[in-house]
Amino acid sequence: MRRSALLCCAILLVGCAKTDTAADSTMAVDSAIPAATMEPAPISLQQVAGKWDVRIMAETGDSTLTTYVLDAKADTAGWSFTFPNRAPIPMKVNAVAGDSIMTEAGPFDSQLQKGVKVHSLVTWRLRDAKLMGAIVSHYETKPPSTRNLRAEGTRQ
């Protein structure tokens, strides 16, 4: 009986020792990562103010589906984008939070689906001096359809 109690205690001690060692090594790795890499830098409207040449691509791949010029302002009023040979389309800045600017536009005539209206939501981020966007486009088709796209903008 004493041997089994001693054996159980020994197993318990070995098990606890391994857990503590793993926790200590995890903490050492986590503390070695600089804090700056854990949280992206905040974005401001002033950083992106100006005109940007934007190309729209599928969610995967690098082929350009269409292009436009984004006119970003230093405040939430007056944002717009213009497809080639078209009138400017107003955008609304919904939020500026963390490293992201969230905008929406539409409904407007789709450049990708002729004769179809589209409403687009874009989350913009600055990456390596480029304005990168994740787009969710809602098309007014029957039944309604949604398409995820990517945007990449370079400052003019």
C-alpha positions in Angstrom: 0.0 0.0 0.0 2.8 2.4 0.9 4.6 1.6 -2.4 1.5 2.6 -4.4 1.0 5.8 -2.5 4.7 6.6 -3.0 4.4 5.8 -6.7 1.4 8.0 -7.1 3.2 10.9 -5.3 6.2 10.4 -7.6 4.1 10.5 -10.7 2.3 13.6 -9.5 5.6 15.4 -8.8 7.0 14.5 -12.2 3.8 15.6 -13.9 3.8 19.0 -12.1 7.4 19.5 -12.9 6.9 19.2 -16.6 3.9 21.6 -16.6 5.9 24.2 -14.7 8.8 23.8 -17.1 6.6 24.2 -20.2 4.9 27.3 -18.7 8.3 28.8 -17.9 9.6 28.2 -21.5 6.4 29.7 -22.9 6.7 32.8 -20.8 10.4 33.2 -21.9 9.4 33.0 -25.6 6.5 35.4 -25.2 8.5 38.0 -23.3 11.3 37.8 -25.9 8.8 39.1 -28.6 8.9 42.9 -28.8 5.6 44.6 -27.9 5.6 46.6 -31.1 5.2 43.5 -33.2 2.1 42.4 -31.3 -0.1 45.4 -31.9 -0.2 47.2 -35.3 0.4 51.0 -35.3 -2.8 53.0 -35.1 -4.0 54.7 -38.3 -5.3 58.2 -38.8 -7.2 59.9 -41.6 -4.4 62.4 -42.0 -2.0 59.5 -42.9 -4.1 58.4 -45.9 -5.3 61.8 -47.1 -4.7 62.3 -50.8 -5.3 60.6 -54.1 -4.5 56.9 -54.5 -4.3 54.7 -57.6 -6.2 51.6 -56.6 -6.4 48.3 -58.3 -9.1 45.7 -57.5 -8.2 42.0 -57.5 -9.9 38.8 -56.6 -9.5 37.5 -53.1 -6.8 35.2 -54.3 -4.4 36.0 -57.2 -2.9 39.2 -58.5 -4.8 39.8 -61.7 -6.3 43.3 -61.8 -10.1 43.2 -62.3 -10.6 47.0 -62.4 -9.0 50.2 -61.2 -10.1 53.5 -59.7 -8.7 56.6 -58.1 -9.5 57.0 -54.4 -9.8 60.5 -53.0 -9.2 60.2 -49.3 -9.7 63.3 -47.0 -8.1 64.2 -43.7 -11.5 63.9 -42.1 -14.6 61.7 -42.6 -16.3 64.1 -45.1 -15.8 64.1 -48.8 -14.3 60.7 -49.5 -14.9 59.3 -53.0 -13.6 57.1 -55.7 -13.7 57.3 -59.5 -13.6 54.5 -62.1 -12.1 55.5 -65.4 -14.6 57.6 -67.5 -17.2 57.6 -64.7 -18.5 60.2 -62.3 -17.1 60.1 -58.7 -18.9 57.8 -56.3 -19.2 59.1 -52.7 -17.9 57.0 -49.8 -18.8 57.1 -46.1 -16.2 56.6 -43.5 -17.9 54.4 -40.9 -15.1 54.0 -38.4 -11.4 54.6 -37.7 -10.2 52.1 -35.1 -6.8 50.6 -34.4 -5.0 50.1 -37.7 -8.1 50.2 -39.8 -10.4 52.6 -41.6 -13.8 51.2 -42.5 -15.7 52.7 -45.5 -18.8 52.0 -47.5 -20.2 53.0 -50.8 -23.3 52.4 -52.8 -25.4 51.2 -54.2 -23.7 52.2 -57.5 -23.3 50.6 -60.9 -20.9 47.7 -60.7 -17.8 47.8 -62.8 -17.5 44.0 -62.6 -21.1 43.0 -63.3 -22.6 45.2 -66.0 -26.2 46.3 -65.3 -26.0 45.3 -61.6 -26.0 47.6 -58.5 -23.5 46.9 -55.8 -22.9 48.1 -52.2 -19.3 47.7 -51.0 -17.7 47.7 -47.5 -14.0 48.2 -47.4 -11.5 47.8 -44.5 -8.4 49.8 -45.3 -4.9 49.4 -43.7 -1.6 51.0 -44.4 1.1 48.4 -45.2 4.6 49.3 -46.5 3.4 52.7 -47.8 0.5 51.0 -49.7 -3.2 51.3 -48.8 -4.5 47.7 -48.6 -8.2 47.0 -48.6 -10.4 44.0 -47.9 -13.7 44.5 -49.8 -17.0 42.8 -49.3 -19.3 43.6 -52.2 -23.0 42.9 -52.0 -24.6 42.7 -55.5 -28.3 43.3 -56.1 -28.9 40.2 -58.1 -31.7 37.6 -57.7 -30.8 35.9 -55.4 -28.5 38.5 -53.9 -24.8 37.6 -54.1 -21.6 38.6 -52.3 -18.0 38.7 -53.4 -14.8 39.2 -51.5 -12.2 41.3 -53.2 -8.8 42.9 -52.4 -7.6 46.5 -53.1 -4.1 47.8 -53.3 -3.5 51.5 -53.6 -0.4 53.5 -54.3 -0.2 57.2 -53.6 -0.2 59.5 -56.6 
